[in-house]
């Protein structure tokens, strides 16, 4: 586990999700109440993966790479791993999507947001191509910057009803992985693990 204190923390939500997700809200509340001096950012990500990472990359441009960290859930976990390879920062992956281009190809078309069904967006075919490009980036960079227990902490649920835990486990190889026997995609028992997330972040 890392002992370097995080000074800047980014949270990346999953597909059809938002900063209103359960885990994002729990992390945000702890940041507000226990770590008010730490820079905290949990943006609403656009559906385009390229635009999402452009937004994030611009937003963290001035952040210190050695003391910043990113937490990502599901598709946000994939983004978090991609971002850690781009910047060298630490990453916490929560049931990360290992092959999002494959997984989201069947979601092309109009979608509703989980936390506000009135909010709709269109997931376009080109977005799958953007994910493939990011997967190629990751395949190229990962061997050059392998994950380590100090750089990456993952929580993977065997009971995930959306993603295959074996693929997630392989995706997280090299870092520290907590494999949960049950739980679910949302990690509904996140309260049991949030202390270890913050311990990894040095907070």
C-alpha positions in Angstrom: 0.0 0.0 0.0 1.2 3.5 -0.8 2.1 5.9 2.0 2.5 9.0 0.0 -0.2 11.5 0.9 -2.5 12.4 -2.0 -2.9 16.2 -2.5 -5.2 16.0 -5.6 -7.9 13.4 -6.1 -9.9 12.7 -9.3 -13.0 10.4 -9.4 -14.2 9.0 -12.7 -17.7 7.5 -12.8 -18.9 4.7 -15.0 -21.1 4.4 -18.2 -24.5 6.1 -17.7 -23.4 7.1 -14.2 -22.6 10.5 -12.7 -21.0 12.2 -9.7 -24.3 11.3 -7.9 -23.3 7.6 -7.8 -23.2 5.9 -4.4 -19.4 5.4 -4.4 -18.7 8.9 -5.8 -20.9 10.4 -3.1 -19.3 8.5 -0.3 -15.8 9.5 -1.4 -16.9 13.1 -1.9 -18.4 13.2 1.6 -15.2 11.9 3.2 -13.1 14.4 1.2 -15.3 17.2 2.4 -15.4 16.2 6.1 -11.9 14.7 6.6 -9.7 16.1 3.9 -10.9 19.6 3.0 -7.3 20.7 2.1 -7.1 18.1 -0.7 -8.1 19.2 -4.2 -11.1 17.1 -5.2 -12.7 16.8 -8.6 -15.5 14.5 -9.8 -16.6 15.8 -13.3 -19.6 14.7 -15.2 -18.0 12.9 -18.2 -19.4 13.3 -21.7 -20.4 10.1 -23.5 -17.5 10.4 -26.0 -14.5 8.7 -24.5 -12.1 11.0 -26.4 -13.9 14.1 -25.2 -14.1 12.6 -21.7 -10.3 12.1 -21.5 -9.7 15.5 -23.2 -11.8 17.1 -20.5 -9.9 15.3 -17.7 -6.5 15.8 -19.2 -7.1 19.6 -19.4 -8.5 19.7 -15.9 -5.5 18.0 -14.3 -2.9 19.7 -16.4 -1.4 21.6 -13.5 -1.7 18.8 -10.9 1.5 17.3 -9.4 1.9 13.8 -10.9 3.7 12.4 -7.8 0.9 13.3 -5.3 -2.2 13.1 -7.5 -4.4 10.0 -7.7 -7.4 8.8 -9.6 -10.3 6.6 -8.5 -12.4 5.0 -11.2 -15.5 2.8 -11.3 -16.5 0.4 -14.1 -15.8 2.4 -17.4 -14.3 5.0 -15.1 -11.9 2.3 -13.9 -10.8 1.7 -17.4 -10.3 5.5 -17.8 -8.4 5.6 -14.5 -5.9 2.9 -15.7 -5.5 4.7 -19.0 -4.9 8.0 -17.2 -2.4 6.4 -14.8 -0.4 5.1 -17.8 -0.4 8.6 -19.3 0.6 10.5 -16.1 2.3 8.0 -13.8 -0.2 8.8 -11.1 -1.6 6.2 -8.6 -5.0 4.6 -9.4 -7.8 2.9 -7.5 -9.9 0.7 -9.8 -13.4 -0.4 -8.7 -14.7 -3.2 -10.8 -13.0 -1.7 -13.9 -14.3 -2.5 -17.4 -11.4 -4.4 -19.0 -12.7 -4.4 -22.6 -15.1 -1.5 -22.8 -15.2 -1.3 -26.6 -16.6 -4.9 -26.7 -18.8 -4.4 -23.7 -20.4 -1.1 -24.9 -20.8 -2.0 -28.6 -24.4 -3.2 -27.8 -25.3 0.1 -26.2 -25.2 2.2 -29.4 -28.2 4.5 -29.6 -30.2 6.5 -27.1 -29.5 5.9 -23.4 -30.8 7.2 -20.1 -28.7 8.2 -17.1 -28.9 5.9 -14.1 -29.4 8.7 -11.5 -31.8 10.8 -13.7 -33.9 8.8 -16.1 -35.1 12.1 -17.6 -31.6 12.8 -18.8 -30.9 11.1 -22.2 -27.8 10.9 -24.4 -26.8 9.2 -27.6 -24.0 6.7 -27.5 -22.6 6.8 -31.1 -20.8 4.1 -33.0 -17.7 6.3 -33.2 -17.5 6.2 -29.4 -16.7 2.5 -29.7 -13.9 3.3 -32.1 -12.6 5.9 -29.5 -12.5 3.2 -26.9 -10.6 0.8 -29.2 -8.0 3.5 -29.7 -7.7 3.9 -25.9 -7.4 0.2 -25.5 -4.6 0.2 -28.1 -2.9 3.0 -26.2 -3.1 0.9 -23.0 -1.7 -2.2 -24.7 1.2 -0.1 -26.0 2.0 1.6 -22.7 1.2 -1.1 -20.1 4.4 -3.2 -20.7 6.5 0.0 -20.4 4.9 1.1 -17.1 3.7 -2.1 -15.4 1.3 -1.8 -12.5 2.8 -2.2 -9.0 1.2 -2.6 -5.5 2.3 1.0 -4.8 0.8 2.4 -7.9 -2.5 0.5 -8.2 -5.2 -0.8 -5.9 -8.2 -2.6 -7.2 -11.4 -4.0 -5.8 -13.0 -6.8 -7.9 -16.3 -8.4 -7.1 -16.8 -12.1 -8.1 -20.5 -11.3 -7.8 -20.4 -8.6 -10.5 -23.5 -9.1 -12.6 -22.1 -6.9 -15.5 -18.4 -7.8 -15.9 -16.4 -11.0 -15.7 -14.3 -11.0 -12.5 -11.6 -13.1 -14.2 -11.1 -10.5 -16.9 -11.1 -7.7 -14.4 -8.5 -9.6 -12.3 -6.3 -10.0 -15.3 -6.8 -6.3 -16.2 -5.6 -5.3 -12.7 -2.5 -7.6 -12.7 0.6 -6.3 -11.1 -1.1 -4.1 -8.6 -2.8 -4.9 -5.3 -6.2 -6.5 -5.9 -8.9 -7.2 -3.3 -11.0 -10.0 -4.7 -14.5 -10.1 -3.1 -16.2 -13.4 -3.0 -19.7 -11.9 -3.5 -20.7 -8.2 -3.7 -22.0 -6.8 -7.0 -21.1 -4.4 -9.8 -21.9 -1.3 -7.7 -19.9 -2.7 -4.8 -22.9 -2.1 -2.5 -20.7 -3.0 0.5 -18.3 -0.2 -0.3 -18.4 1.0 3.3 -16.4 -2.1 4.2 -13.6 -1.1 1.8 -13.5 2.7 1.7 -11.0 2.9 4.6 -8.5 0.8 2.6 -9.0 3.0 -0.4 -8.1 6.0 1.6 -5.2 4.2 3.3 -3.8 3.5 -0.2 -4.2 7.2 -1.0 -2.3 8.1 2.1 -5.3 9.9 3.5 
